[in-house]
Amino acid sequence: MKIMGIINVTPDSFSDGGNFSSHAAAIAQADQLIRDGADILDIGGESTRPFAAPVAPEEELRRVIPVIQAIRENHSIPISIDTTKAIVADQALRAGADIINDISALRKDPEMLALVQENSVPVIIMHMQGTPADMQMKPTYTKVTKEIIDFFTERVAWLTKNGVNHNRLIIDPGIGFGKTLQHNLSILKHLNELVSLGLPVLLGHSRKRFLGEITGIPLEAARDLATAVVSALCADRNISIIRVHNVAATRQALLVAAAIAGAG
């Protein structure tokens, strides 16, 4: 299981908004995450927290491109660009990014499909009910895991029909994106059903509100222990990537989980 370290180059992300919005701070954080054991870095310039306002493409480019360029100059680590905009993804790939991470599953920007067709990079597609502006108003499902599986079945079929190789796709169930506490817990309990689709699964549970609801911890940055617990519990679920803020704590949790799993 690979660890994807999060770098939010934004002033308003739900957990660390503003902490790494300056170029120097973002680069320093990238260096730290790599030292802590990150396998991938995910760079985002637009907050996707509930009720977040959209960001203009020019501003998103201003935030992320210099950071990607600087990281690539100093490190060979795979870089993911977290965006729903084709122009941002395109410029990010040119700057040195290796992966496109689109929370809209290529549904928001009609130009994204052509970009994905033209480039052979991996693409992460996420399930989200609604948009960041309204996704947490009243998320409703009959059977949440089944509906997510149905979504990915349809979306993957559409993408492959349109020339995107099945082997390039990574699926993300979208913990916290249009889901209640019980929806998130059900997804985590039934991860094996998502894995059975035969595609790599990315899990993005880090510091999410549902962990605060369980633990009673309101401060997002104080939820790293709860995040690490979930990461350890998922270690034997054949999850391919976990996307987290605190790579060091996650690495420790996975080492302990691996040691227990390998004991005689």
C-alpha positions in Angstrom: 0.0 0.0 0.0 1.4 3.3 -1.1 1.1 6.5 0.9 0.1 9.7 -0.9 1.1 12.8 1.0 -1.3 15.8 0.7 0.0 19.3 -0.1 -2.9 21.9 -0.2 -1.6 25.1 -1.8 -4.8 26.9 -0.7 -5.9 29.4 1.9 -9.1 27.6 2.8 -8.7 23.8 2.7 -10.6 22.1 5.5 -7.6 20.8 7.5 -4.5 22.8 6.7 -5.8 25.8 4.7 -3.2 28.5 4.6 -0.4 26.4 6.1 1.2 25.7 2.8 -0.2 28.4 0.6 3.2 30.1 0.2 5.6 28.7 -2.3 8.4 28.2 0.3 6.0 26.5 2.8 4.7 24.1 0.2 8.2 23.1 -0.9 9.3 22.6 2.7 6.2 20.4 3.3 7.0 18.4 0.2 10.5 17.8 1.4 9.2 16.8 4.9 6.6 14.4 3.5 9.3 12.7 1.4 11.5 12.3 4.4 8.6 10.9 6.3 8.1 8.2 3.7 5.6 9.4 1.2 5.4 7.4 -2.1 3.4 10.0 -4.0 2.7 13.7 -3.5 -0.8 15.1 -4.3 -0.8 18.8 -5.1 -4.0 20.8 -5.0 -4.8 24.5 -5.6 -8.5 24.5 -5.0 -10.2 23.5 -1.8 -12.8 20.8 -2.0 -14.1 21.1 1.5 -17.9 21.3 2.0 -19.3 24.7 0.8 -16.0 25.7 -0.7 -16.1 28.5 -3.3 -14.7 27.7 -6.8 -11.3 29.0 -7.8 -10.5 30.6 -11.2 -8.2 28.5 -13.4 -5.6 31.3 -13.5 -5.4 31.4 -9.7 -5.2 27.6 -9.4 -2.4 27.6 -12.0 -0.6 30.3 -10.1 -0.7 28.3 -6.9 0.3 24.8 -8.1 2.6 25.1 -11.2 5.6 26.7 -9.4 5.3 24.1 -6.6 5.2 21.1 -9.0 8.2 22.5 -10.9 10.2 23.0 -7.8 9.5 19.5 -6.5 10.3 18.0 -9.8 13.6 19.8 -10.0 14.7 18.2 -6.7 12.8 14.9 -6.5 11.8 12.0 -8.7 8.8 11.1 -6.5 5.5 10.7 -8.5 3.4 13.8 -8.3 -0.4 13.9 -8.6 -2.3 17.0 -9.6 -5.6 17.3 -7.7 -7.9 19.3 -10.1 -11.1 19.1 -12.0 -9.9 21.5 -14.7 -8.3 20.3 -17.9 -6.1 23.4 -18.4 -4.7 22.9 -14.9 -4.1 19.2 -15.4 -2.4 19.9 -18.7 0.0 22.5 -17.4 0.7 20.4 -14.3 1.7 17.4 -16.5 3.9 19.7 -18.5 5.5 21.0 -15.3 6.3 17.4 -14.1 3.2 15.8 -12.6 2.6 12.1 -13.3 -1.0 11.5 -12.2 -4.4 13.3 -12.7 -6.6 13.2 -9.6 -10.1 14.4 -10.6 -12.7 14.3 -7.9 -15.5 14.8 -10.5 -14.4 11.6 -12.3 -14.0 13.6 -15.5 -17.6 14.9 -15.3 -17.0 18.6 -14.6 -14.8 19.8 -17.5 -15.7 18.4 -20.9 -12.1 19.0 -22.0 -10.7 16.6 -19.4 -11.5 13.5 -21.5 -9.5 14.7 -24.5 -6.5 15.5 -22.2 -6.7 12.0 -20.6 -6.9 10.4 -24.1 -3.8 12.3 -25.2 -1.7 11.4 -22.2 -1.0 7.9 -20.9 -0.8 8.9 -17.2 -2.8 7.2 -14.4 -6.1 8.8 -13.6 -7.9 8.8 -10.2 -11.7 9.1 -10.5 -13.7 9.7 -7.4 -17.3 9.2 -6.4 -19.1 12.3 -5.1 -22.8 12.9 -4.6 -23.4 16.5 -5.6 -20.6 19.1 -5.6 -18.4 20.6 -2.8 -20.9 23.5 -2.7 -23.8 21.2 -1.8 -22.6 17.7 -1.2 -23.1 17.7 2.6 -26.5 19.3 2.7 -28.5 16.0 2.7 -26.6 13.1 1.3 -29.0 10.1 0.7 -28.4 6.6 -0.4 -30.4 3.3 -0.3 -27.3 1.1 -0.2 -24.2 3.4 -0.3 -21.6 0.8 -1.3 -23.7 -0.7 -4.0 -24.5 2.7 -5.4 -20.8 3.6 -5.5 -20.0 0.3 -7.2 -22.7 1.0 -9.8 -21.3 4.5 -10.4 -17.8 3.1 -11.0 -19.1 0.3 -13.2 -20.8 2.8 -15.4 -18.0 5.4 -15.3 -15.3 2.9 -16.1 -17.3 1.5 -19.0 -17.8 5.0 -20.4 -14.1 5.8 -20.1 -12.9 2.6 -21.7 -15.4 3.0 -24.5 -13.9 6.5 -25.1 -10.3 5.2 -25.4 -9.0 5.3 -21.8 -7.2 2.1 -21.0 -8.7 0.3 -18.0 -5.2 -0.2 -16.5 -4.8 3.5 -16.1 -7.8 4.0 -13.8 -7.7 4.2 -10.0 -11.0 4.5 -8.1 -11.7 6.6 -4.9 -15.0 6.0 -3.0 -14.9 9.6 -1.9 -15.0 9.4 1.9 -16.7 12.6 3.2 -17.8 13.7 -0.3 -21.6 13.6 -0.1 -21.6 11.0 2.8 -22.8 11.0 6.4 -20.9 9.3 9.2 -22.8 6.1 8.7 -22.2 6.2 4.9 -18.5 6.5 5.5 -18.4 3.7 8.1 -20.3 1.4 5.7 -17.9 2.2 2.9 -14.9 1.3 5.2 -16.6 -1.9 6.4 -17.2 -3.0 2.8 -14.0 -2.0 1.1 -13.5 -5.6 -0.1 -16.5 -5.0 -2.4 -14.9 -2.1 -4.0 -11.6 -3.9 -4.4 -13.5 -6.7 -6.1 -14.0 -4.4 -9.1 -10.4 -5.2 -10.0 -9.1 -1.6 -10.1 -6.7 0.0 -7.7 -8.5 1.7 -4.8 -7.4 5.0 -3.2 -8.8 5.9 0.2 -8.9 9.5 1.4 -10.0 9.4 5.0 -7.4 11.7 6.5 -8.7 14.1 9.2 -12.2 13.9 7.8 -15.2 15.2 9.8 -16.6 11.7 10.4 -13.5 10.9 12.5 -14.3 14.0 14.6 -17.8 12.8 15.0 -16.6 9.5 16.3 -13.8 10.8 18.6 -15.3 14.1 19.6 -12.2 16.0 18.3 -13.3 19.1 16.5 -9.8 20.2 15.4 -9.0 18.6 12.1 -5.2 18.5 12.6 -5.7 16.7 15.9 -7.3 13.7 14.1 -4.1 12.1 12.9 -4.2 9.3 15.4 -7.7 8.4 14.3 -6.6 8.6 10.7 -3.7 6.3 11.4 -6.0 3.8 13.1 -8.2 3.6 10.0 -5.1 3.3 7.8 -3.9 0.3 9.9 -7.3 -1.3 9.8 -7.3 -1.0 6.0 -3.8 -2.5 5.6 -5.1 -6.0 4.9 -8.0 -4.8 2.6 -5.8 -4.7 -0.6 -6.1 -0.9 -0.8 -3.5 0.4 -3.2 -3.1 4.0 -2.0 -4.0 6.0 1.1 -4.1 9.7 0.9 -3.1 11.4 4.2 -1.8 14.6 5.7 0.5 13.0 8.3 2.7 10.6 6.5 5.0 9.8 9.4 2.1 8.7 11.7 0.6 6.6 8.8 3.9 5.0 8.0 4.3 3.9 11.7 0.7 2.5 11.7 1.4 0.5 8.6 4.6 -0.9 9.9 2.9 -2.1 13.0 0.0 -3.6 11.0 2.5 -5.4 8.7 4.5 -6.8 11.6 1.3 -8.2 13.2 0.1 -9.7 9.8 3.5 -11.3 9.3 3.8 -12.9 12.7 3.9 -16.6 13.0 
